[in-house]
């Protein structure tokens, strides 16, 4: 199944369909969730729906039990499969449940039953060898693996189990590493082999290779708890607490009461928030220091300094709250001065108008107590209603004045500071306002 097909796959629909369910379907489920972990929720929803079906068939119980196993609900899976159709697949996954629950002898006996019922003999023998190894019977495990021949010897599962058994014997790590590597070459997504390689690289101090292998192991499904725990701890060591929490959440998705994952999740969240808050505070403190620096601390031309002074711009913070258009609207402030200011701010990692949204109006409020309702309504009318000359209109645009109310908050001196706005233009504005019974501040 291609990556595109896996991405658009309706996993829930596939599971709940009445089609036959076998090892290939299990492989498709694992591949889909490995490619896109979002499909995990669809698997969980499908199982919930099957569990609510009181008329589910014995074959349906086998499907449900296998899916419960994939969700990590081994006890529920075991109970379901014991009342399923008794098929070879049901027996094989019962054996796997016994293994996951630590009942290694029961696991071996159930694998034997699965073989007798027709499940793949080599896969069952590999499972039996694994159960012997976990039970501490290393020689028995190796003897079983030695008796597996043919194509099964070239599978990733076989090479992984043999590598893990060789590692358990001890003293033959080169052989174990070679087997892990061959397993990964055969199946690049084999979770067990990737974990084994990561563990050995961790012991040898190969940090980068170890991290890469754990990350690859974590992308597979089902993912071993050990891989997710170890990867989460590495992320914490690298102060990547958000990634660490994702690892622990993956464990808690399957095992909500897993004590170690719960503890690590809590610690990663607390430490991550604490470090984030401390770093954010340090950044804010550094920024505040820069914004409060007087512009006179910098080597600016006399023209630039005078223009900033006339505009009431005293600090770097004032500049970041002022747009380029506002600066250029000031008389005697040209492109050369603008370039000079830009360079100064860039050296501090800032820009003109960066915090313009924080700018507070310095214009005093208009006293409307003596105005009639009609006069008050005039304040919201656009300046274009004044029918000003082209030069006067351009000045209004430079000063970003849009309404008559904004205009009458300005003084005559404020207006004369605007480039190309002289006494003639000022008188024009005053006459237009007088016609409306209004006047500028200070007139």
ROLUMMAR-77220 format. One record per residue (C-alpha): residue number from 1; residue in three letters; chain; x, y, z. Coordinates in Angstrom, 3 decimals, always signed. Layout:
<nodes>
   nr  rest  kette      east     north        up
  NUM   ala      A         X         Y         Z
...
</nodes>
This chain:
<nodes>
   nr  rest  kette      east     north        up
    1   unk      A    +0.000    +0.000    +0.000
    2   unk      A    +1.507    +3.369    -1.061
    3   unk      A    +1.999    +6.373    +1.263
    4   unk      A    -0.859    +8.195    -0.473
    5   unk      A    -3.173    +5.201    -0.019
    6   unk      A    -2.177    +4.948    +3.651
    7   unk      A    -2.879    +8.636    +4.161
    8   unk      A    -6.415    +8.520    +2.756
    9   unk      A    -7.213    +5.083    +4.199
   10   unk      A   -10.389    +4.917    +6.283
   11   unk      A    -8.936    +2.514    +8.819
   12   unk      A   -12.087    +2.253   +10.886
   13   unk      A   -14.139    +1.305    +7.831
   14   unk      A   -11.553    -1.268    +6.774
   15   unk      A   -11.606    -2.920   +10.202
   16   unk      A   -15.385    -2.924   +10.552
   17   unk      A   -16.031    -4.288    +7.062
   18   unk      A   -17.262    -7.864    +6.738
   19   unk      A   -14.271    -8.928    +4.661
   20   unk      A   -12.048   -11.736    +5.887
   21   unk      A    -9.386   -10.709    +8.391
   22   unk      A    -5.889   -12.167    +8.343
   23   unk      A    -2.173   -11.404    +8.816
   24   unk      A    -2.147    -9.111    +5.756
   25   unk      A    -4.847    -6.945    +7.350
   26   unk      A    -2.851    -6.744   +10.578
   27   unk      A    +0.126    -5.612    +8.509
   28   unk      A    -2.002    -2.945    +6.809
   29   unk      A    -3.197    -1.600   +10.176
   30   unk      A    +0.348    -1.435   +11.515
   31   unk      A    +1.635    +0.245    +8.351
   32   unk      A    -1.166    +2.832    +8.361
   33   unk      A    -0.568    +3.878   +11.977
   34   unk      A    +3.218    +3.861   +11.496
   35   unk      A    +2.792    +6.226    +8.554
   36   unk      A    +0.206    +8.450   +10.262
   37   unk      A    -0.322    +8.134   +14.006
   38   unk      A    -3.678    +9.867   +13.597
   39   unk      A    -5.047    +6.485   +12.461
   40   unk      A    -4.557    +5.194   +16.027
   41   unk      A    -7.795    +6.904   +17.033
   42   unk      A    -9.626    +5.128   +14.202
   43   unk      A    -8.377    +1.758   +15.447
   44   unk      A    -9.550    +2.601   +18.959
   45   unk      A   -12.958    +3.754   +17.676
   46   unk      A   -13.368    +0.567   +15.644
   47   unk      A   -12.635    -1.584   +18.707
   48   unk      A   -15.101    +0.414   +20.809
   49   unk      A   -17.788    -0.170   +18.194
   50   unk      A   -17.074    -3.905   +18.013
   51   unk      A   -17.196    -4.168   +21.804
   52   unk      A   -20.705    -2.680   +21.770
   53   unk      A   -21.912    -5.279   +19.249
   54   unk      A   -23.704    -7.910   +21.330
   55   unk      A   -24.277   -10.080   +18.248
   56   unk      A   -20.633   -10.186   +17.166
   57   unk      A   -19.689   -13.500   +15.546
   58   unk      A   -16.839   -15.776   +16.713
   59   unk      A   -14.810   -14.662   +13.676
   60   unk      A   -15.603   -11.060   +14.587
   61   unk      A   -14.257   -11.747   +18.072
   62   unk      A   -10.969   -12.886   +16.554
   63   unk      A   -10.723    -9.599   +14.683
   64   unk      A   -11.666    -7.652   +17.812
   65   unk      A    -9.175    -9.563   +19.954
   66   unk      A    -6.314    -8.943   +17.529
   67   unk      A    -7.167    -5.236   +17.400
   68   unk      A    -7.299    -5.108   +21.205
   69   unk      A    -3.835    -6.653   +21.182
   70   unk      A    -2.583    -3.919   +18.834
   71   unk      A    -3.982    -1.324   +21.254
   72   unk      A    -1.905    -2.869   +24.043
   73   unk      A    -4.971    -4.177   +25.889
   74   unk      A    -3.504    -7.643   +26.353
   75   unk      A    -5.806    -8.883   +29.120
   76   unk      A    -8.931    -7.820   +27.203
   77   unk      A    -7.510    -9.366   +24.043
   78   unk      A    -6.808   -12.655   +25.791
   79   unk      A   -10.345   -12.827   +27.193
   80   unk      A   -11.890   -12.019   +23.805
   81   unk      A    -9.765   -14.534   +21.888
   82   unk      A   -10.554   -17.340   +24.336
   83   unk      A   -14.210   -17.110   +23.250
   84   unk      A   -13.465   -16.515   +19.549
   85   unk      A   -13.568   -18.985   +16.667
   86   unk      A   -10.586   -21.079   +17.805
   87   unk      A    -8.773   -20.364   +14.540
   88   unk      A    -5.012   -20.537   +14.124
   89   unk      A    -4.883   -16.741   +14.147
   90   unk      A    -6.868   -16.556   +17.390
   91   unk      A    -4.476   -19.042   +19.000
   92   unk      A    -1.374   -17.229   +17.719
   93   unk      A    -2.488   -13.934   +19.253
   94   unk      A    -3.521   -15.687   +22.467
   95   unk      A    +0.082   -16.881   +22.650
   96   unk      A    +1.331   -13.346   +22.107
   97   unk      A    -0.977   -12.071   +24.861
   98   unk      A    +0.417   -14.677   +27.258
   99   unk      A    +3.931   -13.526   +26.390
  100   unk      A    +3.119    -9.834   +26.935
  101   unk      A    +1.481   -10.691   +30.266
  102   unk      A    +4.617   -12.572   +31.388
  103   unk      A    +3.105   -16.090   +31.219
  104   unk      A    +5.949   -17.545   +29.167
  105   unk      A    +5.124   -21.236   +29.614
  106   unk      A    +1.472   -20.639   +28.670
  107   unk      A    +2.739   -18.687   +25.681
  108   unk      A    +4.887   -21.624   +24.519
  109   unk      A    +2.015   -24.091   +24.890
  110   unk      A    -0.396   -21.834   +22.977
  111   unk      A    +2.130   -21.278   +20.170
  112   unk      A    +2.280   -25.082   +19.830
  113   unk      A    -1.520   -25.176   +19.492
  114   unk      A    -1.387   -22.437   +16.859
  115   unk      A    +1.157   -24.496   +14.889
  116   unk      A    -1.071   -27.550   +15.075
  117   unk      A    -4.010   -25.454   +13.827
  118   unk      A    -2.052   -24.365   +10.780
  119   unk      A    -0.468   -21.027   +11.674
  120   unk      A    +2.948   -20.369   +10.110
  121   unk      A    +5.294   -22.837   +11.825
  122   unk      A    +8.404   -20.661   +11.601
  123   unk      A    +6.657   -17.645   +13.130
  124   unk      A    +5.379   -19.799   +15.976
  125   unk      A    +8.857   -21.252   +16.587
  126   unk      A   +10.374   -17.763   +16.630
  127   unk      A    +7.752   -16.787   +19.227
  128   unk      A    +8.553   -19.907   +21.279
  129   unk      A   +12.270   -19.051   +21.201
  130   unk      A   +11.491   -15.530   +22.425
  131   unk      A    +9.413   -16.920   +25.303
  132   unk      A   +12.264   -19.229   +26.355
  133   unk      A   +14.700   -16.293   +26.230
  134   unk      A   +12.508   -14.109   +28.438
  135   unk      A   +12.080   -17.028   +30.836
  136   unk      A   +15.881   -17.170   +31.145
  137   unk      A   +16.279   -20.374   +29.141
  138   unk      A   +18.820   -19.006   +26.673
  139   unk      A   +20.164   -22.380   +25.500
  140   unk      A   +16.668   -23.649   +24.677
  141   unk      A   +15.959   -20.450   +22.758
  142   unk      A   +19.161   -20.782   +20.723
  143   unk      A   +18.491   -24.467   +20.021
  144   unk      A   +15.075   -23.634   +18.548
  145   unk      A   +16.531   -20.868   +16.385
  146   unk      A   +19.298   -23.226   +15.184
  147   unk      A   +16.610   -25.589   +13.876
  148   unk      A   +14.885   -22.975   +11.718
  149   unk      A   +16.010   -23.250    +8.093
  150   unk      A   +15.145   -21.917    +4.669
  151   unk      A   +13.528   -18.570    +3.855
  152   unk      A   +12.623   -17.959    +7.513
  153   unk      A   +16.337   -17.486    +8.289
  154   unk      A   +16.330   -14.413    +6.038
  155   unk      A   +13.400   -12.688    +7.739
  156   unk      A   +13.880    -9.654    +9.971
  157   unk      A   +11.987   -11.383   +12.808
  158   unk      A   +14.403   -14.325   +12.803
  159   unk      A   +17.544   -12.187   +12.636
  160   unk      A   +16.239    -9.930   +15.405
  161   unk      A   +15.455   -12.862   +17.713
  162   unk      A   +18.825   -14.448   +17.020
  163   unk      A   +20.598   -11.120   +17.684
  164   unk      A   +18.750   -10.659   +20.983
  165   unk      A   +19.556   -14.239   +22.003
  166   unk      A   +23.248   -13.838   +21.100
  167   unk      A   +23.311   -10.594   +23.121
  168   unk      A   +21.759   -12.445   +26.077
  169   unk      A   +24.531   -15.059   +25.932
  170   unk      A   +27.103   -12.277   +26.256
  171   unk      A   +30.604   -11.805   +24.881
  172   unk      A   +29.532   -11.810   +21.219
  173   unk      A   +28.334    -8.237   +20.703
  174   unk      A   +29.899    -7.908   +17.246
  175   unk      A   +27.797   -10.845   +16.075
  176   unk      A   +24.677    -9.416   +17.717
  177   unk      A   +25.226    -5.993   +16.115
  178   unk      A   +25.728    -7.562   +12.699
  179   unk      A   +22.453    -9.477   +13.066
  180   unk      A   +20.558    -6.360   +14.191
  181   unk      A   +21.936    -4.499   +11.175
  182   unk      A   +20.941    -7.293    +8.794
  183   unk      A   +17.440    -7.297   +10.297
  184   unk      A   +17.095    -3.545    +9.706
  185   unk      A   +18.424    -3.927    +6.164
  186   unk      A   +15.730    -6.546    +5.549
  187   unk      A   +12.970    -4.488    +7.193
  188   unk      A   +13.893    -0.857    +7.818
  189   unk      A   +10.884    -0.481   +10.128
  190   unk      A   +11.487    -3.481   +12.382
  191   unk      A   +10.864    -2.021   +15.837
  192   unk      A   +12.753    -4.677   +17.781
  193   unk      A   +15.887    -4.546   +15.635
  194   unk      A   +15.916    -0.736   +15.646
  195   unk      A   +15.573    -0.741   +19.434
  196   unk      A   +18.369    -3.304   +19.799
  197   unk      A   +20.695    -1.252   +17.595
  198   unk      A   +19.780    +1.952   +19.435
  199   unk      A   +20.466    +0.329   +22.798
  200   unk      A   +23.904    -0.897   +21.736
  201   unk      A   +24.826    +2.480   +20.217
  202   unk      A   +23.667    +4.116   +23.451
  203   unk      A   +26.019    +1.870   +25.425
  204   unk      A   +28.891    +2.703   +23.058
  205   unk      A   +28.278    +6.448   +23.399
  206   unk      A   +27.223    +6.994   +19.776
  207   unk      A   +24.676    +9.646   +20.744
  208   unk      A   +23.663   +10.868   +17.278
  209   unk      A   +23.208    +7.363   +15.848
  210   unk      A   +21.389    +6.279   +18.995
  211   unk      A   +18.928    +9.198   +18.720
  212   unk      A   +18.295    +8.510   +15.028
  213   unk      A   +17.576    +4.819   +15.669
  214   unk      A   +15.241    +5.510   +18.601
  215   unk      A   +13.344    +8.029   +16.463
  216   unk      A   +12.944    +5.444   +13.717
  217   unk      A   +11.794    +2.841   +16.248
  218   unk      A    +9.260    +5.308   +17.680
  219   unk      A    +7.638    +5.741   +14.263
  220   unk      A    +6.730    +2.059   +14.049
  221   unk      A    +3.509    +0.582   +15.406
  222   unk      A    +3.115    -0.982   +17.856
  223   unk      A    +6.082    +0.810   +19.414
  224   unk      A    +7.920    -0.746   +22.331
  225   unk      A    +7.604    +1.074   +25.640
  226   unk      A   +11.380    +0.927   +26.095
  227   unk      A   +12.012    +2.801   +22.842
  228   unk      A    +9.546    +5.565   +23.730
  229   unk      A   +10.834    +5.927   +27.300
  230   unk      A   +14.486    +6.079   +26.222
  231   unk      A   +13.740    +8.507   +23.386
  232   unk      A   +11.739   +10.724   +25.730
  233   unk      A   +14.642   +10.843   +28.193
  234   unk      A   +17.072   +11.794   +25.409
  235   unk      A   +14.734   +14.595   +24.340
  236   unk      A   +14.601   +15.817   +27.943
  237   unk      A   +18.415   +15.829   +28.103
  238   unk      A   +18.342   +18.018   +24.972
  239   unk      A   +15.717   +20.338   +26.547
  240   unk      A   +13.166   +19.250   +23.911
  241   unk      A   +10.398   +18.765   +26.439
  242   unk      A    +7.563   +19.046   +23.915
  243   unk      A    +8.949   +16.070   +21.979
  244   unk      A    +9.496   +14.137   +25.206
  245   unk      A    +5.844   +14.626   +26.144
  246   unk      A    +4.746   +13.230   +22.769
  247   unk      A    +6.719   +10.038   +23.515
  248   unk      A    +5.142    +9.618   +26.944
  249   unk      A    +1.676   +10.378   +25.561
  250   unk      A    +2.111    +7.579   +23.021
  251   unk      A    +2.624    +5.174   +25.921
  252   unk      A    -0.339    +6.557   +27.855
  253   unk      A    -2.556    +6.217   +24.772
  254   unk      A    -2.183    +2.444   +25.120
  255   unk      A    -1.469    +2.170   +28.841
  256   unk      A    -3.286    +5.059   +30.591
  257   unk      A    -2.135    +3.920   +34.035
  258   unk      A    +1.524    +3.283   +33.185
  259   unk      A    +3.234    +4.720   +36.321
  260   unk      A    +6.614    +5.469   +34.735
  261   unk      A    +5.090    +7.242   +31.729
  262   unk      A    +2.751    +9.221   +34.006
  263   unk      A    +5.686   +10.363   +36.156
  264   unk      A    +7.885   +11.295   +33.194
  265   unk      A    +5.018   +13.117   +31.489
  266   unk      A    +4.372   +15.194   +34.604
  267   unk      A    +8.063   +16.039   +35.061
  268   unk      A    +8.606   +16.901   +31.379
  269   unk      A    +5.561   +19.179   +31.337
  270   unk      A    +6.586   +20.959   +34.549
  271   unk      A   +10.250   +21.367   +33.583
  272   unk      A    +9.388   +22.420   +30.036
  273   unk      A    +6.972   +25.093   +31.245
  274   unk      A    +9.457   +26.325   +33.843
  275   unk      A   +12.303   +26.619   +31.335
  276   unk      A   +10.010   +28.229   +28.784
  277   unk      A    +8.790   +30.792   +31.310
  278   unk      A   +12.319   +31.599   +32.483
  279   unk      A   +13.636   +31.962   +28.940
  280   unk      A   +10.630   +34.040   +27.887
  281   unk      A   +11.171   +36.323   +30.878
  282   unk      A   +14.857   +36.728   +30.024
  283   unk      A   +13.974   +37.617   +26.422
  284   unk      A   +11.363   +40.115   +27.581
  285   unk      A   +13.822   +41.713   +30.000
  286   unk      A   +16.471   +42.081   +27.289
  287   unk      A   +13.918   +43.541   +24.882
  288   unk      A   +12.653   +46.018   +27.490
  289   unk      A   +16.210   +47.243   +28.092
  290   unk      A   +16.720   +47.849   +24.379
  291   unk      A   +13.344   +49.547   +23.879
  292   unk      A   +14.046   +51.963   +26.745
  293   unk      A   +17.398   +53.080   +25.300
  294   unk      A   +17.375   +56.802   +24.305
  295   unk      A   +17.926   +57.469   +20.606
  296   unk      A   +20.586   +59.995   +21.658
  297   unk      A   +22.799   +57.012   +22.596
  298   unk      A   +23.300   +56.345   +18.883
  299   unk      A   +25.405   +58.234   +16.364
  300   unk      A   +22.704   +59.834   +14.229
  301   unk      A   +23.025   +62.774   +11.886
  302   unk      A   +21.947   +66.184   +13.170
  303   unk      A   +19.007   +66.195   +10.747
  304   unk      A   +17.733   +62.804   +11.920
  305   unk      A   +18.162   +63.733   +15.579
  306   unk      A   +16.289   +67.016   +15.153
  307   unk      A   +13.427   +65.366   +13.266
  308   unk      A   +13.017   +62.688   +15.929
  309   unk      A   +13.051   +65.338   +18.643
  310   unk      A   +10.325   +67.373   +16.901
  311   unk      A    +8.188   +64.237   +16.558
  312   unk      A    +8.550   +63.430   +20.258
  313   unk      A   +10.490   +60.222   +19.570
  314   unk      A   +12.856   +59.769   +22.500
  315   unk      A   +13.548   +56.014   +22.742
  316   unk      A   +14.107   +52.964   +20.545
  317   unk      A   +10.666   +51.812   +21.678
  318   unk      A    +9.119   +55.009   +20.286
  319   unk      A   +10.726   +54.230   +16.918
  320   unk      A    +9.339   +50.678   +16.836
  321   unk      A    +5.874   +52.167   +17.377
  322   unk      A    +6.328   +54.594   +14.468
  323   unk      A    +5.842   +53.664   +10.820
  324   unk      A    +8.087   +54.652    +7.913
  325   unk      A    +5.236   +56.712    +6.487
  326   unk      A    +4.983   +58.720    +9.700
  327   unk      A    +8.720   +59.456    +9.686
  328   unk      A    +8.707   +60.477    +6.028
  329   unk      A    +5.775   +62.801    +6.685
  330   unk      A    +8.005   +64.921    +8.912
  331   unk      A    +9.553   +67.985    +7.304
  332   unk      A   +13.261   +67.610    +6.417
  333   unk      A   +13.151   +63.841    +7.007
  334   unk      A   +14.143   +62.075    +3.777
  335   unk      A   +15.253   +58.682    +2.480
  336   unk      A   +18.810   +59.160    +3.771
  337   unk      A   +17.578   +59.684    +7.325
  338   unk      A   +15.164   +56.762    +6.944
  339   unk      A   +17.997   +54.452    +5.863
  340   unk      A   +20.045   +55.610    +8.848
  341   unk      A   +17.218   +54.787   +11.277
  342   unk      A   +16.595   +51.402    +9.646
  343   unk      A   +20.259   +50.449   +10.025
  344   unk      A   +20.237   +51.424   +13.688
  345   unk      A   +17.147   +49.312   +14.451
  346   unk      A   +18.361   +46.337   +12.397
  347   unk      A   +21.535   +46.216   +14.504
  348   unk      A   +19.253   +45.565   +17.491
  349   unk      A   +17.059   +43.023   +15.704
  350   unk      A   +14.162   +45.476   +15.464
  351   unk      A   +12.241   +47.303   +12.731
  352   unk      A   +10.227   +50.465   +12.228
  353   unk      A    +6.556   +49.949   +13.036
  354   unk      A    +7.241   +46.537   +14.626
  355   unk      A    +5.126   +47.445   +17.655
  356   unk      A    +2.880   +49.997   +15.959
  357   unk      A    -0.166   +48.110   +17.275
  358   unk      A    +0.879   +49.120   +20.804
  359   unk      A    +0.994   +52.806   +19.982
  360   unk      A    -1.237   +54.943   +22.126
  361   unk      A    -2.664   +58.160   +20.850
  362   unk      A    -1.057   +61.256   +22.362
  363   unk      A    -3.873   +63.440   +21.100
  364   unk      A    -6.085   +64.800   +23.886
  365   unk      A    -9.772   +63.899   +23.780
  366   unk      A   -12.150   +66.410   +22.222
  367   unk      A   -14.467   +68.261   +24.573
  368   unk      A   -17.859   +67.754   +22.942
  369   unk      A   -19.920   +69.027   +25.868
  370   unk      A   -20.589   +72.383   +24.140
  371   unk      A   -21.337   +70.806   +20.733
  372   unk      A   -24.761   +70.139   +19.306
  373   unk      A   -25.574   +66.600   +18.075
  374   unk      A   -25.089   +67.781   +14.475
  375   unk      A   -21.651   +69.201   +15.287
  376   unk      A   -20.645   +65.997   +17.054
  377   unk      A   -21.733   +64.013   +13.985
  378   unk      A   -19.300   +66.074   +11.886
  379   unk      A   -16.354   +64.579   +13.779
  380   unk      A   -16.891   +61.142   +12.236
  381   unk      A   -17.079   +62.447    +8.675
  382   unk      A   -14.095   +61.648    +6.416
  383   unk      A   -11.553   +64.373    +5.709
  384   unk      A   -12.301   +63.973    +2.005
  385   unk      A   -15.580   +65.844    +2.705
  386   unk      A   -13.484   +69.016    +3.203
  387   unk      A   -12.488   +69.010    -0.500
  388   unk      A    -8.899   +70.010    +0.268
  389   unk      A    -6.214   +70.763    -2.307
  390   unk      A    -3.902   +67.983    -3.502
  391   unk      A    -1.008   +69.200    -1.322
  392   unk      A    -3.171   +69.388    +1.811
  393   unk      A    -4.714   +65.951    +1.111
  394   unk      A    -1.261   +64.383    +0.767
  395   unk      A    -0.315   +65.776    +4.149
  396   unk      A    -3.443   +64.232    +5.694
  397   unk      A    -2.441   +60.863    +4.225
  398   unk      A    +1.119   +61.152    +5.537
  399   unk      A    -0.177   +61.927    +9.024
  400   unk      A    -2.706   +59.080    +8.704
  401   unk      A    -5.597   +61.417    +9.514
  402   unk      A    -8.860   +59.949    +8.264
  403   unk      A   -11.669   +61.850    +9.979
  404   unk      A   -12.404   +65.472   +10.782
  405   unk      A   -12.335   +64.564   +14.473
  406   unk      A    -8.737   +63.342   +14.149
  407   unk      A    -7.784   +66.549   +12.330
  408   unk      A    -9.098   +68.977   +14.963
  409   unk      A    -7.046   +67.205   +17.641
  410   unk      A    -3.911   +68.551   +15.930
  411   unk      A    -2.392   +72.005   +16.399
  412   unk      A    -1.235   +74.303   +13.633
  413   unk      A    +2.385   +73.601   +14.611
  414   unk      A    +1.745   +69.842   +14.285
  415   unk      A    +0.534   +70.375   +10.745
  416   unk      A    +3.441   +72.615    +9.777
  417   unk      A    +5.850   +69.822   +10.722
  418   unk      A    +4.471   +67.790    +7.816
  419   unk      A    +6.574   +67.772    +4.658
  420   unk      A    +5.378   +70.200    +1.926
  421   unk      A    +2.693   +71.582    +4.238
  422   unk      A    +3.093   +75.321    +4.645
  423   unk      A    +1.152   +78.313    +5.914
  424   unk      A    -1.008   +78.434    +2.767
  425   unk      A    -2.157   +74.841    +3.289
  426   unk      A    -2.721   +75.497    +6.996
  427   unk      A    -4.915   +78.503    +6.262
  428   unk      A    -6.878   +76.411    +3.757
  429   unk      A    -7.593   +73.762    +6.410
  430   unk      A    -8.597   +76.392    +8.973
  431   unk      A   -11.037   +77.994    +6.522
  432   unk      A   -12.673   +74.655    +5.719
  433   unk      A   -13.101   +73.895    +9.425
  434   unk      A   -14.475   +77.381   +10.130
  435   unk      A   -17.154   +76.826    +7.483
  436   unk      A   -18.301   +73.856    +9.583
  437   unk      A   -18.128   +75.781   +12.852
  438   unk      A   -15.008   +73.886   +13.974
  439   unk      A   -11.388   +74.791   +14.681
  440   unk      A    -8.076   +73.074   +15.356
  441   unk      A    -6.689   +72.544   +18.835
  442   unk      A    -5.028   +75.691   +20.130
  443   unk      A    -6.763   +78.026   +17.634
</nodes>
